[in-house]
């Protein structure tokens, strides 16, 4: 592995298990959208944040002036479901020890997550003292897989992509990392198998995030 000055991590599935009910979350957003206009079937194939974004533009066309209200209510809904899931979630074994070890080695750390701040801090109250940057969805106008999410974290850490790595459990994490130009590491503690991470272009695949200290 290249010499690293910073390592960025996804949160859910990589460092923690939030136990978020995504089916319930998606249904809640679709039901809310139905209060404003009939959602097309194609919208159901989107991730929930992209579903909300698409719904905002759909409502803008059908109920002009109501899109902002929908957007705010939808985010309140999903944040409540995420935070509820975080109450029953767990931080994956070895995570805190990993952060201490990386700090001991003078390697900066950051979190790049589509989750809301409330859910992340509910599950990991010490996160701001353990990590140098925590970029939840509230901290960026465009979440991953858009490069801006990762670039915001790198800017906060004042680190060139050539000396950084992105660690995540989803092909999305690998894709955004490759698009930004960082080293990419897939982990097997979340929703994806090694084959899908490899197909996304992961430079390295490890069992769990704390194992990365063995490769530095």
Protein Blocks (a to p, Z undefined) as FASTA:
>chain_A
ZZdfbdcddfehplpcehpafklmmmmmmmmmmmmoccdfklmmpcfklmmmmmmmmmmm
mmghjlmmmmmmmmmmmmmmmmmmmmmgccdehklmmmmmmmmnopacddddfbdfklmm
mmmmmlmmmpmbdcdfklpfbdcfbfklmmmmmmmnopafklcccddfbfklmmmmmmno
pacdddfkbmbcfklmmmnopabdcfbfklmmmmZZ
